[in-house]
Amino acid sequence: MNAKTVLPAVAMTAVSMVLTLAVVVMWLGTAVPWPVALVVGLGIDGGWLATLAYERRLAAQGDHSHAVTGVGWSFGLVATGVLVAHALTAEESAGAWLAVAWLPVAAKALWLVHGLWERTALTPAALGAIRGIQQEARDEAAVARARLRAEAVTEETRLTAVTTAGARVARVQAKTAQTLSQAWSTLETARDGEDTGRALTCVTDRVTPGVTPQWELPVWGPTEPVAPLSLDAASALSDEALAALVDQIRHSEVPALSYREMAKRFRAAGHSASEVRLRAAWNRVAV
């Protein structure tokens, strides 16, 4: 894994050192003898390489020296300055020389990145443990999402069933009221009609002379309203009372009952509560 950062740094260092040496020899060779120019170029590259080697030795020991780092960056800036000065004074290809003048500083930056890589590198065992923890967290999150989604679907189905049943009851009540109203209207019309009165009088005269029958309409009094369907028949139970009842049923046997067995016994005992409230009470007492 270190090759990903160390190889670019080594390659950039070699290119920058060769380029610096070549520029110093070509640039100063016209003013001083070429051996002197060669010594100057080797001095810049040697100082650059010596400070880099000492920095790498300190890094291998887990240490760091700001003075050595400052000296190393000074040599890198000197090399960059030489390349920039040569590019500005060159009569030909000044732009090309200026474009490569940043190579010494870039090489130092790559070694800095390599040092940060080494200080933050982890062993394969640690990386495997981190991946395991992340996968476990993803699994738990997926299970929690699936549980919430299933509970939401269950609650939606229950609400739909309750709403449909309530609408059916309301339609039956409305139809019954309409039928009774029509029957009442028919009876009232028949009672108030003159032909109906004479017909009844003719019939009852033979049985009881002098008596005119009194035909009273049937009493249609107020009806008892149907209690609305409750979404939670056990809403009278407070959260504390429901939690206490759940805890009592859960510890009615040893070992403690599971949620499914507790819910079965809870409903078999005649109690009623929504799945959401029952699950919340279980979570409170099971923690």
Secondary structure by P-SEA (a helix, b strand, c coil): cccccaaaaaaaaaaaaaaaaaaaaaaacccccaaaaaaaaaaaaaaaaaaaaaaaaaaaaccccaaaaaaaaaaaaaaaaaaaaaaaacccaaaaaaaacaaaaaaaaaaaaaaaaaaacccaaaaaaaaaaaaaaaaaaaaaaaaaaaaaaaaaaaaaaaaaaaaaaaaaaaaaaaaaaaaaaaaaaaaacaaaaaaaaaaaccccccbbbbbbccccccccccccccccccccccaaaaaaaaaaaaacccccccaaaaaaaaaaacccccaaaaaaaaaaaac
